[in-house]
Protein backbone atom coordinates (compact mmCIF):
# COMPACT_ATOMS: atom_id res chain seq x y z
CA UNK A 1 0.00 0.00 0.00
CA UNK A 2 1.33 3.46 -0.92
CA UNK A 3 1.47 6.61 1.19
CA UNK A 4 -1.90 8.02 0.03
CA UNK A 5 -3.74 4.77 0.73
CA UNK A 6 -2.24 4.53 4.19
CA UNK A 7 -3.06 8.16 4.86
CA UNK A 8 -6.72 7.39 4.15
CA UNK A 9 -6.59 4.74 6.87
CA UNK A 10 -5.33 7.09 9.59
CA UNK A 11 -8.83 7.83 11.04
CA UNK A 12 -9.44 4.11 11.52
CA UNK A 13 -5.97 3.71 13.05
CA UNK A 14 -6.86 6.49 15.51
CA UNK A 15 -9.97 4.53 16.48
CA UNK A 16 -7.99 1.29 16.78
CA UNK A 17 -10.13 -0.56 14.24
CA UNK A 18 -7.44 -1.55 11.70
CA UNK A 19 -6.55 -5.22 11.49
CA UNK A 20 -4.91 -7.71 9.21
CA UNK A 21 -2.85 -6.48 6.31
CA UNK A 22 -3.93 -2.87 6.75
CA UNK A 23 -2.77 -2.83 10.36
CA UNK A 24 0.60 -4.37 9.46
CA UNK A 25 1.11 -1.97 6.57
CA UNK A 26 0.24 1.00 8.76
CA UNK A 27 2.64 -0.13 11.52
CA UNK A 28 5.44 -0.57 8.98
CA UNK A 29 4.77 2.79 7.38
CA UNK A 30 4.80 4.61 10.73
CA UNK A 31 7.93 2.74 11.77
CA UNK A 32 9.67 4.15 8.69
CA UNK A 33 9.22 7.61 10.25
CA UNK A 34 6.64 9.32 8.05
CA UNK A 35 6.30 12.70 9.76
CA UNK A 36 3.15 13.64 7.84
CA UNK A 37 1.25 10.49 8.81
CA UNK A 38 2.49 10.72 12.42
CA UNK A 39 1.18 14.28 12.65
CA UNK A 40 -2.17 13.34 11.05
CA UNK A 41 -2.60 10.34 13.38
CA UNK A 42 -1.76 12.43 16.44
CA UNK A 43 -4.29 15.09 15.38
CA UNK A 44 -7.03 12.47 14.91
CA UNK A 45 -6.36 10.97 18.33
CA UNK A 46 -6.33 14.37 20.03
CA UNK A 47 -9.62 15.29 18.36
CA UNK A 48 -11.32 12.08 19.47
CA UNK A 49 -10.00 12.45 23.02
CA UNK A 50 -11.14 16.05 23.19
CA UNK A 51 -14.56 15.02 21.88
CA UNK A 52 -14.94 12.40 24.61
CA UNK A 53 -13.92 14.93 27.27
CA UNK A 54 -16.41 17.44 25.89
CA UNK A 55 -19.19 14.85 26.07
CA UNK A 56 -18.27 14.24 29.73
CA UNK A 57 -19.02 17.87 30.53
CA UNK A 58 -15.95 19.90 29.55
CA UNK A 59 -17.88 22.09 27.10
CA UNK A 60 -19.38 22.27 23.56
CA UNK A 61 -17.90 19.99 20.92
CA UNK A 62 -18.59 22.09 17.75
CA UNK A 63 -14.99 23.31 17.60
CA UNK A 64 -13.73 19.74 18.01
CA UNK A 65 -15.91 18.52 15.12
CA UNK A 66 -14.60 21.33 12.92
CA UNK A 67 -11.07 20.41 13.94
CA UNK A 68 -11.66 16.76 13.08
CA UNK A 69 -13.24 17.60 9.73
CA UNK A 70 -10.45 20.03 8.91
CA UNK A 71 -7.91 17.23 9.35
CA UNK A 72 -9.69 15.03 6.79
CA UNK A 73 -8.80 15.50 3.12
CA UNK A 74 -11.55 16.84 0.91
CA UNK A 75 -12.84 14.80 -2.05
CA UNK A 76 -11.55 15.68 -5.47
CA UNK A 77 -13.99 16.96 -8.08
CA UNK A 78 -14.28 15.19 -11.44
CA UNK A 79 -13.95 17.03 -14.78
CA UNK A 80 -15.32 15.83 -18.11
CA UNK A 81 -12.70 13.50 -19.54
CA UNK A 82 -11.16 14.15 -22.91
CA UNK A 83 -11.14 11.28 -25.34
CA UNK A 84 -7.64 12.26 -26.37
CA UNK A 85 -6.29 12.38 -22.76
CA UNK A 86 -6.61 8.83 -21.41
CA UNK A 87 -3.80 9.20 -18.77
CA UNK A 88 -5.49 12.32 -17.41
CA UNK A 89 -8.84 10.50 -17.33
CA UNK A 90 -7.31 7.60 -15.39
CA UNK A 91 -5.76 10.08 -12.97
CA UNK A 92 -9.15 11.76 -12.39
CA UNK A 93 -10.88 8.39 -11.97
CA UNK A 94 -8.34 7.38 -9.38
CA UNK A 95 -8.80 10.72 -7.58
CA UNK A 96 -12.60 10.22 -7.60
CA UNK A 97 -12.22 6.74 -6.15
CA UNK A 98 -9.92 8.12 -3.47
CA UNK A 99 -12.48 10.84 -2.75
CA UNK A 100 -15.27 8.27 -2.36
CA UNK A 101 -13.04 6.16 -0.16
CA UNK A 102 -12.18 9.15 1.99
CA UNK A 103 -15.87 10.09 2.21
CA UNK A 104 -16.67 6.65 3.61
CA UNK A 105 -13.70 6.92 5.95
CA UNK A 106 -14.97 10.29 7.20
CA UNK A 107 -18.43 8.80 7.72
CA UNK A 108 -16.92 5.91 9.68
CA UNK A 109 -14.92 8.29 11.85
CA UNK A 110 -17.97 10.48 12.45
CA UNK A 111 -20.11 7.48 13.38
CA UNK A 112 -17.46 6.15 15.75
CA UNK A 113 -16.97 9.54 17.35
CA UNK A 114 -20.74 9.94 17.77
CA UNK A 115 -20.85 6.51 19.41
CA UNK A 116 -18.14 7.61 21.86
CA UNK A 117 -20.05 10.79 22.68
CA UNK A 118 -23.33 8.90 23.13
CA UNK A 119 -21.68 6.28 25.37
CA UNK A 120 -20.05 8.87 27.62
CA UNK A 121 -23.18 11.02 27.83
CA UNK A 122 -25.36 7.99 28.60
CA UNK A 123 -22.99 7.00 31.41
CA UNK A 124 -23.06 10.53 32.83
CA UNK A 125 -26.85 10.71 32.72
CA UNK A 126 -27.13 7.29 34.36
CA UNK A 127 -24.77 8.38 37.14
CA UNK A 128 -26.73 11.61 37.66
CA UNK A 129 -30.04 9.72 37.83
CA UNK A 130 -28.57 7.23 40.32
CA UNK A 131 -27.24 10.07 42.48
CA UNK A 132 -30.62 11.85 42.40
CA UNK A 133 -32.44 8.65 43.34
CA UNK A 134 -30.02 7.95 46.19
CA UNK A 135 -30.42 11.50 47.48
CA UNK A 136 -34.22 11.27 47.27
CA UNK A 137 -34.19 7.91 49.08
CA UNK A 138 -32.04 9.36 51.86
CA UNK A 139 -34.37 12.35 52.23
CA UNK A 140 -37.46 10.12 52.31
CA UNK A 141 -35.84 7.89 54.94
CA UNK A 142 -34.92 10.94 57.04
CA UNK A 143 -38.46 12.30 56.77
CA UNK A 144 -39.82 8.91 57.79
CA UNK A 145 -37.61 8.86 60.87
CA UNK A 146 -38.68 12.39 61.78
CA UNK A 147 -42.35 11.46 61.35
CA UNK A 148 -41.96 8.43 63.62
CA UNK A 149 -40.12 10.49 66.23
CA UNK A 150 -42.82 13.17 66.15
CA UNK A 151 -45.54 10.52 66.45
CA UNK A 152 -43.79 8.96 69.46
CA UNK A 153 -43.35 12.38 71.05
CA UNK A 154 -47.04 13.16 70.46
CA UNK A 155 -48.02 9.86 72.11
CA UNK A 156 -45.86 10.72 75.12
CA UNK A 157 -47.45 14.17 75.37
CA UNK A 158 -50.93 12.67 75.15
CA UNK A 159 -50.12 10.18 77.92
CA UNK A 160 -48.71 12.96 80.10
CA UNK A 161 -51.80 15.06 79.44
CA UNK A 162 -54.10 12.18 80.37
CA UNK A 163 -52.16 11.61 83.59
CA UNK A 164 -52.32 15.31 84.40
CA UNK A 165 -56.05 15.44 83.76
CA UNK A 166 -56.51 12.42 86.01
CA UNK A 167 -54.49 14.03 88.75
CA UNK A 168 -56.49 17.24 88.50
CA UNK A 169 -59.74 15.31 88.66
CA UNK A 170 -58.60 13.32 91.70
CA UNK A 171 -57.30 16.47 93.37
CA UNK A 172 -60.72 18.04 92.87
CA UNK A 173 -62.34 14.99 94.44
CA UNK A 174 -59.95 15.21 97.39
CA UNK A 175 -60.85 18.87 97.91
CA UNK A 176 -64.56 18.11 97.81
CA UNK A 177 -64.14 15.14 100.16
CA UNK A 178 -62.16 17.16 102.70
CA UNK A 179 -64.64 20.08 102.68
CA UNK A 180 -67.78 17.92 102.85
CA UNK A 181 -69.72 18.03 106.17
CA UNK A 182 -69.63 14.25 106.58
CA UNK A 183 -65.96 13.85 105.63
CA UNK A 184 -63.93 11.37 107.66
CA UNK A 185 -60.15 11.79 107.67
CA UNK A 186 -57.62 9.04 108.23
CA UNK A 187 -54.03 10.14 108.71
CA UNK A 188 -51.50 7.48 107.72
CA UNK A 189 -48.33 7.35 109.81
CA UNK A 190 -45.00 6.01 108.44
CA UNK A 191 -43.67 2.60 109.39
CA UNK A 192 -40.13 1.18 109.27
CA UNK A 193 -39.87 0.59 105.46
CA UNK A 194 -40.64 4.29 104.73
CA UNK A 195 -39.86 6.47 107.76
CA UNK A 196 -40.23 9.72 105.79
CA UNK A 197 -43.56 8.89 104.16
CA UNK A 198 -46.97 10.35 105.07
CA UNK A 199 -50.52 9.88 103.88
CA UNK A 200 -54.10 11.08 104.17
CA UNK A 201 -57.35 9.32 103.28
CA UNK A 202 -60.57 11.34 102.93
CA UNK A 203 -63.89 9.45 102.87
CA UNK A 204 -67.14 11.24 102.01
CA UNK A 205 -70.13 8.86 101.91
CA UNK A 206 -72.57 11.56 100.81
CA UNK A 207 -70.53 12.22 97.65
CA UNK A 208 -69.49 8.60 97.18
CA UNK A 209 -65.84 9.71 97.24
CA UNK A 210 -62.76 8.20 98.84
CA UNK A 211 -59.40 9.74 97.96
CA UNK A 212 -55.85 8.86 99.05
CA UNK A 213 -52.92 11.27 99.02
CA UNK A 214 -49.39 10.12 99.91
CA UNK A 215 -45.87 11.57 99.82
CA UNK A 216 -42.36 10.25 100.44
CA UNK A 217 -42.92 6.65 99.36
CA UNK A 218 -39.92 4.94 97.72
CA UNK A 219 -40.21 3.86 94.10
CA UNK A 220 -41.47 0.26 94.06
CA UNK A 221 -39.19 -2.38 92.53
CA UNK A 222 -40.12 -3.95 89.17
CA UNK A 223 -43.20 -6.14 89.38
CA UNK A 224 -44.46 -4.45 92.55
CA UNK A 225 -47.21 -1.91 93.37
CA UNK A 226 -48.59 -0.25 96.48
CA UNK A 227 -52.04 -1.31 97.65
CA UNK A 228 -54.44 0.58 99.95
CA UNK A 229 -56.56 -1.45 102.41
CA UNK A 230 -59.65 -0.85 104.49
CA UNK A 231 -59.49 -2.79 107.76
CA UNK A 232 -62.96 -3.47 109.18
CA UNK A 233 -64.13 -5.02 112.41
CA UNK A 234 -66.01 -7.82 110.62
CA UNK A 235 -64.38 -8.28 107.20
CA UNK A 236 -60.77 -7.56 108.07
CA UNK A 237 -58.53 -6.16 105.26
CA UNK A 238 -60.43 -5.21 102.08
CA UNK A 239 -58.51 -3.93 99.07
CA UNK A 240 -59.30 -0.35 98.16
CA UNK A 241 -56.82 0.91 95.48
CA UNK A 242 -53.62 0.09 93.59
CA UNK A 243 -51.09 2.78 92.72
CA UNK A 244 -47.49 3.62 91.93
CA UNK A 245 -46.06 6.95 93.12
CA UNK A 246 -44.15 9.44 91.01
CA UNK A 247 -40.36 9.58 91.05
CA UNK A 248 -40.71 12.02 93.97
CA UNK A 249 -42.78 9.48 95.92
CA UNK A 250 -46.10 11.36 95.58
CA UNK A 251 -49.52 10.06 94.53
CA UNK A 252 -53.15 11.14 94.59
CA UNK A 253 -55.48 8.20 93.99
CA UNK A 254 -59.25 7.71 93.88
CA UNK A 255 -60.31 4.72 95.96
CA UNK A 256 -63.38 2.58 96.52
CA UNK A 257 -65.45 3.31 99.60
CA UNK A 258 -65.19 1.12 102.71
CA UNK A 259 -67.72 -1.74 102.83
CA UNK A 260 -71.20 -0.46 103.68
CA UNK A 261 -72.17 -0.99 107.32
CA UNK A 262 -68.63 -1.98 108.25
CA UNK A 263 -66.98 -0.46 111.31
CA UNK A 264 -63.73 0.94 109.93
CA UNK A 265 -60.88 0.32 112.32
CA UNK A 266 -57.91 1.42 110.22
CA UNK A 267 -56.42 1.93 106.79
CA UNK A 268 -53.01 0.72 105.63
CA UNK A 269 -50.68 0.64 102.60
CA UNK A 270 -48.59 -2.43 101.73
CA UNK A 271 -46.22 -3.33 98.88
CA UNK A 272 -47.72 -6.14 96.80
CA UNK A 273 -47.19 -7.91 93.43
CA UNK A 274 -48.26 -5.90 90.38
CA UNK A 275 -51.98 -6.28 89.79
CA UNK A 276 -52.73 -6.52 93.48
CA UNK A 277 -53.82 -9.33 95.80
CA UNK A 278 -57.02 -10.04 97.74
CA UNK A 279 -55.31 -10.10 101.13
CA UNK A 280 -52.13 -8.32 102.30
CA UNK A 281 -48.92 -10.31 101.83
CA UNK A 282 -46.18 -7.65 101.69
CA UNK A 283 -44.53 -5.23 104.06
CA UNK A 284 -46.68 -2.43 105.51
CA UNK A 285 -45.44 1.12 104.75
CA UNK A 286 -48.22 3.36 106.16
CA UNK A 287 -51.06 2.84 108.66
CA UNK A 288 -53.64 5.00 110.42
CA UNK A 289 -57.00 4.94 112.25
CA UNK A 290 -60.08 7.13 111.64
C-alpha positions as CSV (number, residue, x, y, z in Angstrom):
1,X,0.0,0.0,0.0
2,X,1.3,3.5,-0.9
3,X,1.5,6.6,1.2
4,X,-1.9,8.0,0.0
5,X,-3.7,4.8,0.7
6,X,-2.2,4.5,4.2
7,X,-3.1,8.2,4.9
8,X,-6.7,7.4,4.1
9,X,-6.6,4.7,6.9
10,X,-5.3,7.1,9.6
11,X,-8.8,7.8,11.0
12,X,-9.4,4.1,11.5
13,X,-6.0,3.7,13.0
14,X,-6.9,6.5,15.5
15,X,-10.0,4.5,16.5
16,X,-8.0,1.3,16.8
17,X,-10.1,-0.6,14.2
18,X,-7.4,-1.6,11.7
19,X,-6.6,-5.2,11.5
20,X,-4.9,-7.7,9.2
21,X,-2.8,-6.5,6.3
22,X,-3.9,-2.9,6.7
23,X,-2.8,-2.8,10.4
24,X,0.6,-4.4,9.5
25,X,1.1,-2.0,6.6
26,X,0.2,1.0,8.8
27,X,2.6,-0.1,11.5
28,X,5.4,-0.6,9.0
29,X,4.8,2.8,7.4
30,X,4.8,4.6,10.7
31,X,7.9,2.7,11.8
32,X,9.7,4.2,8.7
33,X,9.2,7.6,10.2
34,X,6.6,9.3,8.1
35,X,6.3,12.7,9.8
36,X,3.1,13.6,7.8
37,X,1.2,10.5,8.8
38,X,2.5,10.7,12.4
39,X,1.2,14.3,12.6
40,X,-2.2,13.3,11.1
41,X,-2.6,10.3,13.4
42,X,-1.8,12.4,16.4
43,X,-4.3,15.1,15.4
44,X,-7.0,12.5,14.9
45,X,-6.4,11.0,18.3
46,X,-6.3,14.4,20.0
47,X,-9.6,15.3,18.4
48,X,-11.3,12.1,19.5
49,X,-10.0,12.4,23.0
50,X,-11.1,16.0,23.2
51,X,-14.6,15.0,21.9
52,X,-14.9,12.4,24.6
53,X,-13.9,14.9,27.3
54,X,-16.4,17.4,25.9
55,X,-19.2,14.8,26.1
56,X,-18.3,14.2,29.7
57,X,-19.0,17.9,30.5
58,X,-15.9,19.9,29.6
59,X,-17.9,22.1,27.1
60,X,-19.4,22.3,23.6
61,X,-17.9,20.0,20.9
62,X,-18.6,22.1,17.7
63,X,-15.0,23.3,17.6
64,X,-13.7,19.7,18.0
65,X,-15.9,18.5,15.1
66,X,-14.6,21.3,12.9
67,X,-11.1,20.4,13.9
68,X,-11.7,16.8,13.1
69,X,-13.2,17.6,9.7
70,X,-10.4,20.0,8.9
71,X,-7.9,17.2,9.4
72,X,-9.7,15.0,6.8
73,X,-8.8,15.5,3.1
74,X,-11.6,16.8,0.9
75,X,-12.8,14.8,-2.0
76,X,-11.5,15.7,-5.5
77,X,-14.0,17.0,-8.1
78,X,-14.3,15.2,-11.4
79,X,-14.0,17.0,-14.8
80,X,-15.3,15.8,-18.1
81,X,-12.7,13.5,-19.5
82,X,-11.2,14.2,-22.9
83,X,-11.1,11.3,-25.3
84,X,-7.6,12.3,-26.4
85,X,-6.3,12.4,-22.8
86,X,-6.6,8.8,-21.4
87,X,-3.8,9.2,-18.8
88,X,-5.5,12.3,-17.4
89,X,-8.8,10.5,-17.3
90,X,-7.3,7.6,-15.4
91,X,-5.8,10.1,-13.0
92,X,-9.2,11.8,-12.4
93,X,-10.9,8.4,-12.0
94,X,-8.3,7.4,-9.4
95,X,-8.8,10.7,-7.6
96,X,-12.6,10.2,-7.6
97,X,-12.2,6.7,-6.1
98,X,-9.9,8.1,-3.5
99,X,-12.5,10.8,-2.7
100,X,-15.3,8.3,-2.4
101,X,-13.0,6.2,-0.2
102,X,-12.2,9.1,2.0
103,X,-15.9,10.1,2.2
104,X,-16.7,6.7,3.6
105,X,-13.7,6.9,5.9
106,X,-15.0,10.3,7.2
107,X,-18.4,8.8,7.7
108,X,-16.9,5.9,9.7
109,X,-14.9,8.3,11.9
110,X,-18.0,10.5,12.4
111,X,-20.1,7.5,13.4
112,X,-17.5,6.2,15.7
113,X,-17.0,9.5,17.4
114,X,-20.7,9.9,17.8
115,X,-20.8,6.5,19.4
116,X,-18.1,7.6,21.9
117,X,-20.0,10.8,22.7
118,X,-23.3,8.9,23.1
119,X,-21.7,6.3,25.4
120,X,-20.0,8.9,27.6
121,X,-23.2,11.0,27.8
122,X,-25.4,8.0,28.6
123,X,-23.0,7.0,31.4
124,X,-23.1,10.5,32.8
125,X,-26.9,10.7,32.7
126,X,-27.1,7.3,34.4
127,X,-24.8,8.4,37.1
128,X,-26.7,11.6,37.7
129,X,-30.0,9.7,37.8
130,X,-28.6,7.2,40.3
131,X,-27.2,10.1,42.5
132,X,-30.6,11.9,42.4
133,X,-32.4,8.6,43.3
134,X,-30.0,7.9,46.2
135,X,-30.4,11.5,47.5
136,X,-34.2,11.3,47.3
137,X,-34.2,7.9,49.1
138,X,-32.0,9.4,51.9
139,X,-34.4,12.4,52.2
140,X,-37.5,10.1,52.3
141,X,-35.8,7.9,54.9
142,X,-34.9,10.9,57.0
143,X,-38.5,12.3,56.8
144,X,-39.8,8.9,57.8
145,X,-37.6,8.9,60.9
146,X,-38.7,12.4,61.8
147,X,-42.3,11.5,61.4
148,X,-42.0,8.4,63.6
149,X,-40.1,10.5,66.2
150,X,-42.8,13.2,66.2
151,X,-45.5,10.5,66.5
152,X,-43.8,9.0,69.5
153,X,-43.4,12.4,71.1
154,X,-47.0,13.2,70.5
155,X,-48.0,9.9,72.1
156,X,-45.9,10.7,75.1
157,X,-47.4,14.2,75.4
158,X,-50.9,12.7,75.2
159,X,-50.1,10.2,77.9
160,X,-48.7,13.0,80.1
161,X,-51.8,15.1,79.4
162,X,-54.1,12.2,80.4
163,X,-52.2,11.6,83.6
164,X,-52.3,15.3,84.4
165,X,-56.1,15.4,83.8
166,X,-56.5,12.4,86.0
167,X,-54.5,14.0,88.7
168,X,-56.5,17.2,88.5
169,X,-59.7,15.3,88.7
170,X,-58.6,13.3,91.7
171,X,-57.3,16.5,93.4
172,X,-60.7,18.0,92.9
173,X,-62.3,15.0,94.4
174,X,-60.0,15.2,97.4
175,X,-60.8,18.9,97.9
176,X,-64.6,18.1,97.8
177,X,-64.1,15.1,100.2
178,X,-62.2,17.2,102.7
179,X,-64.6,20.1,102.7
180,X,-67.8,17.9,102.8
181,X,-69.7,18.0,106.2
182,X,-69.6,14.2,106.6
183,X,-66.0,13.8,105.6
184,X,-63.9,11.4,107.7
185,X,-60.1,11.8,107.7
186,X,-57.6,9.0,108.2
187,X,-54.0,10.1,108.7
188,X,-51.5,7.5,107.7
189,X,-48.3,7.3,109.8
190,X,-45.0,6.0,108.4
191,X,-43.7,2.6,109.4
192,X,-40.1,1.2,109.3
193,X,-39.9,0.6,105.5
194,X,-40.6,4.3,104.7
195,X,-39.9,6.5,107.8
196,X,-40.2,9.7,105.8
197,X,-43.6,8.9,104.2
198,X,-47.0,10.3,105.1
199,X,-50.5,9.9,103.9
200,X,-54.1,11.1,104.2
201,X,-57.4,9.3,103.3
202,X,-60.6,11.3,102.9
203,X,-63.9,9.5,102.9
204,X,-67.1,11.2,102.0
205,X,-70.1,8.9,101.9
206,X,-72.6,11.6,100.8
207,X,-70.5,12.2,97.7
208,X,-69.5,8.6,97.2
209,X,-65.8,9.7,97.2
210,X,-62.8,8.2,98.8
211,X,-59.4,9.7,98.0
212,X,-55.8,8.9,99.0
213,X,-52.9,11.3,99.0
214,X,-49.4,10.1,99.9
215,X,-45.9,11.6,99.8
216,X,-42.4,10.2,100.4
217,X,-42.9,6.7,99.4
218,X,-39.9,4.9,97.7
219,X,-40.2,3.9,94.1
220,X,-41.5,0.3,94.1
221,X,-39.2,-2.4,92.5
222,X,-40.1,-4.0,89.2
223,X,-43.2,-6.1,89.4
224,X,-44.5,-4.5,92.5
225,X,-47.2,-1.9,93.4
226,X,-48.6,-0.2,96.5
227,X,-52.0,-1.3,97.6
228,X,-54.4,0.6,100.0
229,X,-56.6,-1.5,102.4
230,X,-59.7,-0.9,104.5
231,X,-59.5,-2.8,107.8
232,X,-63.0,-3.5,109.2
233,X,-64.1,-5.0,112.4
234,X,-66.0,-7.8,110.6
235,X,-64.4,-8.3,107.2
236,X,-60.8,-7.6,108.1
237,X,-58.5,-6.2,105.3
238,X,-60.4,-5.2,102.1
239,X,-58.5,-3.9,99.1
240,X,-59.3,-0.4,98.2
241,X,-56.8,0.9,95.5
242,X,-53.6,0.1,93.6
243,X,-51.1,2.8,92.7
244,X,-47.5,3.6,91.9
245,X,-46.1,7.0,93.1
246,X,-44.1,9.4,91.0
247,X,-40.4,9.6,91.0
248,X,-40.7,12.0,94.0
249,X,-42.8,9.5,95.9
250,X,-46.1,11.4,95.6
251,X,-49.5,10.1,94.5
252,X,-53.2,11.1,94.6
253,X,-55.5,8.2,94.0
254,X,-59.3,7.7,93.9
255,X,-60.3,4.7,96.0
256,X,-63.4,2.6,96.5
257,X,-65.5,3.3,99.6
258,X,-65.2,1.1,102.7
259,X,-67.7,-1.7,102.8
260,X,-71.2,-0.5,103.7
261,X,-72.2,-1.0,107.3
262,X,-68.6,-2.0,108.2
263,X,-67.0,-0.5,111.3
264,X,-63.7,0.9,109.9
265,X,-60.9,0.3,112.3
266,X,-57.9,1.4,110.2
267,X,-56.4,1.9,106.8
268,X,-53.0,0.7,105.6
269,X,-50.7,0.6,102.6
270,X,-48.6,-2.4,101.7
271,X,-46.2,-3.3,98.9
272,X,-47.7,-6.1,96.8
273,X,-47.2,-7.9,93.4
274,X,-48.3,-5.9,90.4
275,X,-52.0,-6.3,89.8
276,X,-52.7,-6.5,93.5
277,X,-53.8,-9.3,95.8
278,X,-57.0,-10.0,97.7
279,X,-55.3,-10.1,101.1
280,X,-52.1,-8.3,102.3
281,X,-48.9,-10.3,101.8
282,X,-46.2,-7.7,101.7
283,X,-44.5,-5.2,104.1
284,X,-46.7,-2.4,105.5
285,X,-45.4,1.1,104.8
286,X,-48.2,3.4,106.2
287,X,-51.1,2.8,108.7
288,X,-53.6,5.0,110.4
289,X,-57.0,4.9,112.2
290,X,-60.1,7.1,111.6
